[in-house]
């Protein structure tokens, strides 16, 4: 299968990534716009990518997934208002199109097919997961590239872990019907919610094999590499998560 490595000179490769605190603020909702543009351009160029090819989801903490094509190129790259509205997830079959979301505790969820023909990304916080954003991401990926579900792969990027994500029982009720022993442990009236486990449940229910789902095992809140809304508050500097399918030629 294509690897997430620009040095792999296969016909088509998938590259994905997630910026860190050291890469600076990646959100137009905070800070200076020109500084954010500079941070985005610098980070993407490290991956051999150009900002002009970026496409951003508008992010409304929902569950809608949109298909992006060459006509969306540049949407949300330089201004928040230009991002694809109402979308928290994107899929594409277009080579060179950099699909992005910004996160800070919410999970970036990446999807791709083993033949490298489709790539997608979702912004998955508790609201999006309650609306089944990962299920919608998988359905959208398969709609644009109809292959068996065991040929899709999912990676869960860095987000807040159950160690730090304490919620009340009202929020927990949003996940009635999930195997509760997998997604939380109780402490009186509160619970530690495991967003990674919820993603895995949604992927499994859609037919993606468990062994095809991998996780970045790092909590954004108690770690020190990624931004965290719960930890950073008003000093928040959201990250940029991306996935792109690229064509490589043999050297």
Secondary structure, 3 states (H helix, E strand, C coil): CCCCCCCCCCCEEEEEEECCHHHCCCCCCCCCHHHHHHHHHHHHHHCCCCHHHEEEECCCCCCCEEEECHHHCCCCCCCHHHCECCCCEEEECCCCCEEEEEECCCEEEEEEECCCCCEEEEEECHHHHHCCHHHHHHHHHHHHCCCCHHHEEEEECCECCCCCCEEEHHHHHHHCCCCHHHHEEEECCEEEECHHHHHHHHHHHHCCCHHHEEECCCECCCCCCCCCHHHHHHHCCCEEEEEEEEECCCC
